[in-house]
Amino acid sequence: MSTIPAAERIAAVAFCADQYMEAPLHVAASSLLRNLHADYAARFYFLLTGFSQAAIARLRRTLNATGRAYTMKMLETQDTGIFRGFRPLHGNFSTYYRLLLPELVQEERLLYLDADMRIELDVSPLFELEMGSKATGFVVSGTVSSALDGTFHVSIGRVAEAPAFNAGVMLFNLPEWRRQDCSARTFAFGRKYSTELISHDQSILNALFAENCLRLDPQYNVPVLGTTAPEAIPAKGVFHFVGNPKPWDIGGRLLLPHARAWFDDLRKTAIPPLQRISWLNRTAWARIPGILGGYRRILRNKLAQD
């Protein structure tokens, strides 16, 4: 583990991931660290499910290979029953774990990132923003009418023109989060609408914060879909692989023209070569029935271009 000189500024960053997301986590965390401003050192918080000690050691080797200063802390939560009754995602509740972070992390500012990202941007300016009384910050890029769970939001009284965001990048102002009792509010909302959370924790966060959050610059959450052409992707940004399939899914390397950069970064990690091959991963095969719609959309797009 690298150490952080006392004079350096700290970028506190959290990831939550299950075992299938090990390789994407390596790419996301190491690409963030490589692009972090030289005056900053990263303080990583990882809330991981199903990671062995060997897997954690691999993650350290990947981060060490960047040559940048960092520390990492493995977080643990004992009571996963708190999400009982919520809609699971891919058979587990790890998507909701970000809601636990304010009770597990003692920082002023915390940046949460989904693991399905590749960072080609210095995120340190996020730690210098004045958040005032805003407990959260998101890239607000849509409206309720365009959201997957838009019907749900309208049913609880939000209007179609109300703002909406993808929650893959979330900036916590932790003192304000605690002062406003946001944890209690999020869990109360989740329990009340547990079976209606089409977009899982994102549905909760939009309902509570979309109209009262700090709006982050769009470069901090750039959506990259399976149908996104490489020339449409900016040179710099926090690139978020939304939708399915993703580069690490079965066939992703062949179907997604933007996957090459992700695999270039994967080669810089400590993930063993055989583990980088999705065709050898049983979980990747098990995912296919649930994401067939994404494959169809990509194939239709390719046929339309031919």
N, C-alpha and C positions, 0 to 999 in steps of 0.2 A: 504494500500500500504506500502510495506517495504521501508526503506530508505537505502541509500548507504553511509557508512562511507567515509570520504574524502580521507583516505589513500588507499582505495582499487582501484585496476585497474578496468577498465570498459570494458565489452564486449557488444558492441552495436549490437543488433540482431533485424531483421525485419521479420514480417510475413504478408502476404496478404491472406485473406480468405473470402469466402462467407458463408452464414448461414449454408449450408449443412455441411461445414467443421468445425463446432464448436467443436464437440468431438475430431476429429483428431488434431485440433489446441491445445486443452488442453493437449493432450498426448505429442505432439511435444515440446511445450514450457516448460512444467513442467519437462519432461525428460532431456531437455537441462540444465535447471536450477539445477536439482539435481546432474548432473555430472560435472558442472562447477568447475574449480579449486577454492579452498578456498580463494585464494588471489584476486579473481575476483568477481565482482557483475555485474549482467545483467542490461542493460538498453534496455527494450523492446520497439519497435515501431510497432504498429498494424494498418494496413490499412484494415478495415473490411467492408463488405457489408451486410446489413440486420441484424446486431447485435443490439438487444435492450439494454437498460440500464441494464436490469436484466441479460442479457447474459454477458455483460461486468463485472458485479459484480460477476458472477459465475467464470469468468476467473481469477479475482483477488483472489477469495477464493482458487482456485486450486493452484495458484502460492504461496500464503501465506502458504499453507499446506506443501510446501517443506522445510520451515524453512530457506530459503536462502534469502540474500539481493537482492533486485531488485527495479527498478522503471519501470513504463509503461506509454507510451504516445499514445493516440489515434490520428491517423493522419486522415486528411480529404482532399479530393480533390473535387473541385467544378465542374470541366470541364471534365466529362466522354465522352463528344462528341469528344474528341481528338482521340478516337479509332473508330469513326464511319467509316464503310467500312472495318475494319479489320475482320478477321475470328473469330467469337466468339467461346468459349469453353464451352460446356454444357449450351449454351444460354446466357452467360454473358462475360464480358471483364476483369474479375478480374485477370486472368492469366497475363495480361499485366501491372498490377499495379506496379510490381517491377520496371518498367521503370520510374515510377514517383518518386521513393524514393529519388534519388539524389537531387531533387528540394524541398523535404519536410523534409529532415533530415540533421542536421548540426553536422556531426561527421567527424573524419579523416578516420576511418575504419568502415565499416558496413557489417555485415554478413546477407545475405538474405537466408531464408530457406522456401521451400515449406511446407505446413502444413501436407502433407502425409508422415510424417517421425516419427521415434522413435529414440531418441539419447541415445546411450550407450557409450559415449566418451566425454572427456573434449575438448571443442572447443577453449579454451583460446589460444593455440599455434597459431591459425590463426591470432590473434591480435598482435602477436610478429614477424610475417614474414616481411622480407624486400621486399616490392613490387616494389621499384624503380619507373620506368616510366610506369609500368603496371597498367592500370585502373581497370582491373578485374582479378579475379582468379576463376578457375573452375577445377573440376576433369575431365581431358581429357582421355576418356577411349575407344574411337572408331574412326572410319573414316567415311568420307562422304558416301562411298560405303555401309556401314552397317546402315546408318541413315534412319529413316522413310521418311524424306524429302530429301534424297540423290539426287533424280532426279532434284529437284528444285535447289540444290546447284550446281550441274553440269551445269544446264542451265544458271547460272549466272557467270560461268567461273571457279568455283572451281574444283579441280581434285579429282578423286575418292579416292586417298590415303591421301587427306588432313585430318587433325584432326577434331574430332567432340566430343561434350560433351552433357550430360544431364544437363540442366540449373537449376535443383532444388536446388542446393547449389551454391551461387554466392557471392564472396567476392568483395566488392567495395573498391577501393582506391579513395575516393571521391574527394580529391584535384586534382588528375590526371584526373578523369572522367570529372570534370568541365574544367580543363585546355585544355583538348583535345576535348571539346565540344561534348561529347559522347551522351548527350540527344538529341541534334539536329540531330546527325547522325542516331540514332536509329529510331527516328520518321520519318525522311526523307526516310529511307529504308523501314519502315513499310508501309508508304503511297504509295510508289512506287510499292511494291509487295503485297499490302493489301489482294488481293484475292488468293494469292499463298502461304500463310504462313501455310503450312500443320501442322507444329509443333508450330504454333502461335509465341509467343515471343521467344521461343527457336530457331526458324528458324532465327530470326533477330540477336540474340546474337551470334549464331554460325557463321553466315556470316561475322559479323564485328569483332569478338574477338577470334575465335577458334585458329587462327594462331599467335595471339599476346596477350596471356593472361598468367598469372602466373599459372603454373600447380600445383594443390594441390594434396596432398597425397590421393590415392584412398580410404583410410579409411573414408574420409569425405563425401563420397557419394557412399554408398554400395547399388547397386540395389537389391531389393528383389521382385521377380516376383511371380505370382500365382503358377508357377510350381517349384519354388525353394524349395529344401528339407531343413528341419531345420538343418541337420548336415552340410550343405554347407554354413551356415551363420556364419561368425566369431563371436567371443565373444564380440568384441568391434567394434564400428563403428557408423556412422550416417546412419541408415538404412532407405532406401527410397523405399516406396511401389510403384513401377512403374507398369504400365499396369493396367488392370482391370480383375476381381473385386478386390477391396481392402478389408481389414479386416472388415470395417464398412459398406460395401455393403450388400445387401440381400444375405444370405447364406455364407458370407465371413468367419464367425466363424467356419462353418462346413467344407468348402472346402479348406481353407488355413491352412496347418499344422503350419505355423509360426505365426498365428493370436493370439495364446494363450498369448504370451508375451505382445502384444499390448493391449489385453483386461485386462491383469493384471495391466498394467499402467492406463488404463481407470478407473479401480475401485478406484484408488488413487485420482481421480479428483472430482470436484464438479458437474459434469454432473449428473442430476437426473437419477435414475435407469431405469425408463420407456423410457427416451430419449436415453438410450444406446442400445435399441432394434431396429435394422434396420427394422424389419418387420412392425413396427408401424409408419414408416416414409414414407409419401407419395412421397417425393422427391427421396428416395431410390428406390421405385417402378418405378418412372418415368425414372430413369436412365437405367433400365434393357434393353430396346430395343437398346440403343446406345452402350452397352458393352457386348452384347450377344456373340461376338466373343471370348472375354476373358473367359467366362464360358465354351465355347466349347473346347478351348485349354486345360483348366484345366481337364475337363472330359476325353478328349482324352489321356492326360498324365497319368491320373489315370488308365484308361483301359489298357494302354500299360504296366503299371507296374504290373498289376494283372496277 
